[in-house]
Amino acid sequence: MPSTISENKQDFFQLVYQVVRLIPAGRVTSYGAIANYLGTKKSSRMVGWAMNASHGMKDVPAHRVVNRIGLLTGKTHFETNSTMQERLEAEGITIIENQVQSFTLIFWDPAIELKL
């Protein structure tokens, strides 16, 4: 029996969550880097949807996923507008005006770190 779109989305979300669980504390990655690693380079928006759907999943550190220039674009999907920043700062990451500082230094690229 063929997979439904809903099943395909769920499978994709689970793959995203597997990658996000591997991001070390004190590091961040981007929606696009995850999509690229999963072989779906143009699906960064769907990675964002997966992150939005992950809230409440304690084992998925969604706060470590930011946009391609380090902006906390997903912050409105957390308990409060400051939760994402607070979690990152608790891991030693500096945030100024909703942007990760030293972004390139702490960027975690799954294609490199997980040896694609």
C-alpha positions in Angstrom: 0.0 0.0 0.0 1.5 3.4 -1.0 2.5 5.9 1.7 0.3 8.8 2.3 1.6 12.4 2.4 0.9 12.4 6.1 3.0 9.3 6.6 5.8 10.8 4.5 5.7 14.0 6.5 5.9 12.0 9.8 8.8 10.0 8.5 10.6 13.2 7.5 9.9 14.8 10.9 11.4 11.8 12.6 14.5 12.0 10.6 14.8 15.7 11.5 14.4 14.9 15.2 17.1 12.3 15.0 19.5 14.9 13.6 18.5 17.6 16.1 19.0 15.2 19.0 22.7 15.0 18.0 23.4 18.8 18.1 25.7 19.2 21.1 24.9 21.7 23.8 26.6 25.1 23.1 26.3 24.6 19.3 23.6 25.6 16.8 22.6 24.5 13.3 20.2 25.8 10.7 17.1 24.5 9.1 18.9 24.4 5.7 21.9 22.5 7.1 19.5 19.8 8.4 17.6 19.7 5.1 20.9 19.4 3.2 22.1 16.6 5.4 18.9 14.7 4.8 19.3 15.0 1.0 16.4 17.4 0.7 18.2 20.7 0.3 15.1 22.7 -0.7 13.1 21.6 2.3 14.4 23.9 5.0 10.8 25.2 5.5 9.6 21.7 6.3 12.5 21.3 8.8 11.0 24.4 10.4 7.6 22.8 10.5 9.1 19.8 12.2 10.7 22.0 14.8 7.4 23.7 15.4 5.8 20.3 15.9 8.5 19.2 18.3 7.6 21.5 21.2 6.7 19.4 24.2 9.2 16.7 23.1 11.8 17.0 25.9 14.4 15.0 24.0 14.4 17.3 20.9 16.5 20.5 21.5 14.6 22.6 19.0 16.2 25.8 20.5 19.5 24.8 18.8 18.0 25.2 15.3 18.1 28.8 13.9 18.0 30.3 10.5 20.9 30.5 8.0 22.3 33.7 9.6 21.8 32.8 13.2 18.5 34.6 13.8 16.1 33.1 16.4 13.2 32.9 13.9 11.5 30.1 15.7 11.3 31.9 19.0 7.6 32.6 18.8 6.8 28.9 18.8 8.3 28.4 22.3 6.4 28.8 25.6 7.4 32.5 25.7 9.3 34.8 23.2 12.4 34.6 25.4 12.5 30.8 26.0 14.6 30.0 23.0 17.2 32.7 23.9 17.2 31.7 27.6 17.9 28.0 26.7 20.7 29.0 24.3 22.2 31.4 26.9 22.1 28.7 29.5 24.4 26.7 27.2 26.9 29.6 26.9 25.7 31.0 23.6 25.5 34.8 23.4 22.4 36.3 21.8 22.2 39.9 20.8 19.0 41.3 19.3 17.7 37.8 18.5 20.9 36.7 16.8 23.5 34.1 17.7 26.9 35.8 18.2 30.0 34.0 16.8 27.6 32.0 14.6 30.2 30.6 12.3 32.4 29.5 15.3 29.6 27.5 17.0 27.8 26.4 13.8 27.3 22.6 13.8 27.0 21.3 10.3 25.6 17.7 10.3 27.1 17.0 6.8 30.5 17.5 8.3 30.0 16.4 11.9 28.1 13.3 11.0 30.4 12.5 8.0 27.8 12.2 5.3 
